[in-house]
Amino acid sequence: MTGAVLSGALMGWEMLSASRSVLDPRDYARLRVGQDRSEVKHVLPDEASPSMPVRPQPLRPPTGTPIPKHLS
């Protein structure tokens, strides 16, 4: 019972967070590369998504893993 309530609360929180951190497709279509942030501030979502990194980190092999010559 407790698990179901907790799961429901977490799902609700995720839905609320997503609704405040996802850019509407129509707003996205109005954005252009090189626009000043002050020009687009009113279009951007209020919050950043908590579940997605701002900048994805590149995948790196574990330390000590040999890298084939053609990739180095």
N, C-alpha and C positions, 0 to 999 in steps of 0.2 A: 504494500500500500504506500509506504513512504517513498519507495523507488519510483512509483508511478507519479506521485505528486511532484517529486524532484525532477523527473524527466519532463513532465508537462511545464514546469516553471522554466527549465532551461530552454525548452523549445520556444516558449513564449518570448524569453529574453533574446534568443537568436533572431526571431522574426522581427522584434522591435528594433534591434541593432541594425539588421539588414535594411529595414525600411528607412532608417536615418542615415545610412552610409553608402547607398547605391545610387549612382547617377542615372536619371531617367534617360532612355534612349533618345528622346527628342532634344533634351538638353545637351547630350553628348554630340549630337549631329551639329549643334551650333558652335561647338568648340573648334578652333583652328590652331595649328602649330604656330608658335611664336606670339600668341596673344598674351598680353600682360595679365598677371594674376588679378589685378584690380578690375580689369574688364570682365572677368569671368567669375569673380567671387560670388555674385548673386546666384549663379547657376550651380556651383559646387555643393555637394551634400554637407550637412552640418558636421558630421563626424566621419572619421576614417574607420574602415571595417576592422574590428578587433581580431578577426580570424585570418586576415591576409596581411602578409608583410608589406611595408611600404615599398621596399626594393627587394625583390627576390634575390637570394644569394646564389651564386653559381655553384653547381655541384663540384665537389673536389674529392679526389680519391683519398682514402685514408693515408696518413703519414707513413712513409716507407714503401708505398706501393710503387713498383717500377712503372715508368711511363714509356710506352713503345716509342722508338725513334721517330716514326712518321707523325706522331702527335706532339712532339716537343719542339 
